[in-house]
Amino acid sequence: MYVADSRGTPAPTGTPAPAAAPGARPGRRAAVAPTVLALGTVSLVTDISSEMVTAVLPLYLVAGLGLTPLGFGLLDGLYNGVSALVRLTGGHLGDRTGRHKAVAGVGYGLSALGKPLLLLAHSVPAVGAVLALDRTGKGLRTAPRDALISLSTPPEQRGRAFGVHRAMDTAGALIGPLLAFLILGYAADGYDAVFTVSACVAALGVVVLALFVPGHRTAPRPKPSPRPRPRASLRPAPAAPQADAGDGTAGDPGGTARAPDGRISLRASLVLLRRPDMRRITVCALLLGLCTVSDAFVFLLLQHRTGLADRWFALLPIGTAAAFLLLALPLGRLADRIGRWRVFVGGHLALLLGYGLLLSPWHGPALPYAVLLLHGAFYAATDGVLMAAAAGVVPEALRGGGLAVVQTGQALARFAASLGFGAAWTAWGERPALAVAAVALAAAAALSVRLRPADA
Amino acid sequence: MSSRLRLLALLAAVLVLAAVAGVAVLRAADRAEEKNRTQAGGPRVARGPVSLAADGGGRRIVFRNMAWGPHRDELATVPAAAPGGARTASGVHCLRFHSAAGTGVCLQSVKSAVQDGYRAVVLDAGLKERSRHPLAGIPTRARVSPSGRFAAWTVFVGGDSYAGTDFSTRTSVLDTRTGRLTASLESYAILRDGAPYRSADANFWGVTFSADDRHFYATLGTKKKTYLVRGDMARRTVTTLAENVECPSLSPDERRIAYKKRVPGLPADAPWRLYVLDLADLTGHPVAERRTIDDQAVWRGNDTVVYSLPGDFGADLYAVPADGGGSARRLMDSALAPAFLD
């Protein structure tokens, strides 16, 4: 299925052929690479730490600091924009230095550093600054981490590897709030204890990363090519004609990525978009992202539709996360077997079905469960699976930056969708707005089926 | 590094970090326990009968007692003439409270194994529970109408945004006579500058009732602006009156409103000053308090407003003349959410 993986193509610029990924033992279907398990553990532990803080921050601001959090929420949108840009930087730095692990480590480290600083932050600007540090860390680490996962896994098992990682990540997100409220139950007003424990857990994540995640996976600075190709990075990728033969990344994975001095240029990540398969994946992710109603609105619609009591409202995100956790691995394996693109588009069809249920006259008691299951399935079929699909069309030397381009495009599209849906809700009311989103999603899904990358 | 060495390093890290985390939790638990011990020099608090009725015993203040000791966070009462005197504690715990004409509304936390929950409890004059209503978030404002018939409360709701730090508020109004609950004022029609207005981001907070048992005032927040609205419970509408007004509090003669005003140039985390608005011409003026206020003030008569500021043991109450003259002075230590009972 994955004809075009850079691993199978010659590397004329001197990029050493990567050693067989750990865990990919020939002749036996290994579970997942130890690197993936280690990164999954780091994500699990880090998510416990960050979700502990997220869960108690409203309480801390209102009860602990006596602040009104309304204005505080306004900072949030800003951070999401910053985070998207930092993500591109993180992916690129990983490629440029060939040290994805080190860049991810800095990202995890920055977030860990923020936790003890929360103890010193006693005003909204200070808490805001600490959260900005946290988001910067999250933005920096995401792309190099996903690059490491894809680089340590043979192409035919990437769906499964990302599935395992996302399941572990989500498990951490579910454990975090539980741990935080256990601490607050034991020590009333013990917000400082929550932050300290969170800091210790975050530090443990960095330790696990440092000890158990192998370092270099790509060559940082190969010897100059015997045939230098000046300005190669500015020309359309020579792979373009070959892509029609089903080989999107063939050709010269290293050469097009490097500036004349042999370094990987930031531009190279974007020039990747000239490759038809990369462009198709990114365009589809953008289009589908633009039709994705953000979680907050899905939960609000569900509540309005079912008349669900307010006290259950906070449980809705947990329902989605639980479905995500349970389905991430099975759907990742399915993606390996029947094709990532099918599962990715299928995930959006699950979301479309969820919209349909919200719009339909059906009013059974199972409605919230069905919608949350479909919502979680949507995440399970798209989050890691998209990275697995994208990894197949991005050459190794540009893996971090390439994945970051796709992720950033998707994140920005979803942000735009959130603004647009809010406006549509205001102008037309919730049901017409959802109906329009559903029609747009169906159209984008149909287009995505047609635009399917040659090898995903 | 060999895998044996790595495991040893991991074990060492786990031990050190677990020790730090354990000490932090134990210290916090110890500190929480300390709050249950009475502090020297604090107000005297003793258990006794507390009534919300006009019982002929003179004017009283009912409030949440914040003083450390066994009666911390309980509803307590003192004579209005001697606010610094001995306090009578009721045994009823409230985070936020308000009362009028023999009806009380108490927003309290409900401890459970996993996550703290909250509920609003309607109390009769003898502090007996009349009804209870689960809350979707952290309580912040509570009010009872002057007749005692209506109660309103506001909570902060998190989780409207997945894994974000976004907040919204939800304000509910209860008719204690019929039991009819308007779960969210967002179901009311909004008239802004005379035209119908709709927005998914509309939030309400801080209801204050008129004596006619039909109208109320509240804050509407939308698109980063706040408005004073006048609500009509019979028509289920709210109408905007003025901009930049938060947490209104209607005077007993219903001619003035005390409120928080966001003043340009103040720090982002402390942007409010306490103002008083004349309803006749909708003009506002600041009171003599120069510190930032984050509270829904209450009126002591028609001339004085009372509000809380952070204090050594949580919050202290202050009083200031409503006409902008005079100066602020401390009314009570370690107290929050007062109601004046005749």
Interface residues (C-beta under 8 A of the other chain):
Chain A: E51 T54 L57 P58 L59 V62 A63 G66 L67 T68 P69 L70 G71 F72 G73 L74 L75 D76 S123 V124 P125 L131 A173 P177 L178 F181 I183 L184 G185 Y186 A187 A188 D189 G190 D192 A193 T196 V197 C200 V201 A203 L204 V207 V208 L211 F212 S294 D295 A296 F297 F299 L300 A309 D310 R311 F313 A314 L316 P317 T320 G422 W425 T426 G429 E430
Chain B: M1 R6 A9 L10 A13 V14 L17 A18 V20 A21 A24 V25 R27 A28 A29 R31 A32 K35 K111 A113 V114 Q115 D116 G117 P134 L135 A136 G137 I138 T140 F156 V157 G158 G159 D160 S161 Y162 A163 G164 T165 D166 F167 S168 T169 R170 A183 R198 S199 A200 D201 N203 G221 K224 P267 A268 D269 A270 P271 D294 P310 A315
